Amino acid sequence: MDPTAPNSGGDHAAGAGADATGPTNTTVTLPPLTLRDVPRLPSALASPSPAVPNPISRHPYYHPPSTFYISPGDVSLRHAFFDLASAAPSPLVAYRRAGPRRDLAVDPARARATLVTCGGLCPGLNTVLRELVVGLQELYGVRDVFGVAAGYRGFYGGDEDHVRLDPAAVDDWHKKGGTVLKTTRGGFDLGKIVDGIVARGYTQVYAIGGDGTMRGAVAIFQEFKRRGLNISITGIPKTVDNDIGIIDRSFGFQTAVEIAQQAIDAAHVEAVSAVNGIGLVKLMGRSTGHIALHATLSSRDVDCCLIPEIDFYLEGKGGLFEFLYERIKKKGHAVIVVAEGAGQELIPRTDDQKREQDESGNIVFLDVGPWLKSELGRWWKREHSDELLTVKYIDPTYMIRAVPANATDNLYCTLLAHSAIHGVMAGFTGFVPGPINGTYSYIPLEDIAVAKNPVDVNDHKWAWVRSVTSQPDFLKSQA
């Protein structure tokens, strides 16, 4: 039964005779709320724990209003919509709201912070670094801030891998692509990393990276806990693919979509300028097709979007090649967007290739773009040898990774960095800051490390892609 329907038994403010043709008020009882809380430093749990006044309150130029500080009871809900007609509604999950606290559990004057970037490049890395340095020093007065070069292995490296940072040094970093601190994959030796952190007296660790980096941060947090160390660690999730779950999006994603659309525009120009032209664009997306999906919706020039979440086949009725041929006969050209993780099961592999992994432990993908171009050319020559075909292949992967963040991502990176600092100063550890339904929140690191964000092919966005491209659903049962 729908409790919001008229005469359903709900508590209607206007009573049984309410006019259902106008607005009504209905009181509905929601399911119980579960707070998924983040860990705290041992010193923050000590009793009594003397509070440190937030130095922002004494800022010479900014005087925080009464609503500036986050209340200890402020939470945000994981899900923003509910099925009130469900017979067994799911429990509501809540997280602590991110933001500055009036009283701190950490004395900024005694803090010694370190920042590290790991894994592949992503637009916005330097912005996050810049805003961490500026926020730590100018908002909280932390004077000892260090950048660790070369990823996690830099923690047990020499002095040259530990660079003192200040606002002047990072002033223009947000205008640069890549990461000024350098980055690597692998090199994760837990004992050496924690020993290095302890030896240098770091009390705060800010780890910026993808899912592998987040899993590493979980291990470091657990080792801190095992050793009884009063050291905070927070992860700031970075993945161009937008494949990290729970949070609304990861930084760099919107910049990636913007640059990807430029590649699609170029492919479209090439396709329409050739006889029977096809523009083929490979975009990033190992396990999820968010960049391909959003770039397709933004472009409106794409005829077929292939993502890892959707199986497809090449030849036969209802297959990709037949569809492309029909599209070319209809309008003279076609544009294909394929995510790097799409169609991997179709590409022949040797036994060695099946076992090959990169330094982060990921299965090495074969290059779907050149393979798809080759297979298309072979099929066309066999089936339509008397007709011309021109295929232009564009791979903008490294161009997308290396550009500076756009305005939207720059703003987002600033809010993420400041949210991370506020959480650490409040005594939280083992957490990730991020927006949930637009509200910045603190999520346990261990949740983020395993949370995935695949494209939901049953929701409206994928339906919009199908309506824009009119591509087949590749169901062989209909062949």
Helices and strands as residue ranges (DSSP letters): E 11-12, E 26-27, E 33-35, H 42-45, E 52-53, G 55-58, E 75-77, E 92-97, E 103-104, G 108-110, E 112-117, H 125-134, I 135-139, E 144-148, G 151-156, G 159-161, E 162-164, G 173-175, H 190-199, E 204-209, H 211-227, E 232-237, H 253-272, E 277-283, H 290-299, E 304-306, H 320-331, E 333-339, G 344-346, H 351-355, H 368-383, E 390-394, H 397-402, H 407-425, E 431-436, E 439-444, H 445-450, H 460-469, G 476-478
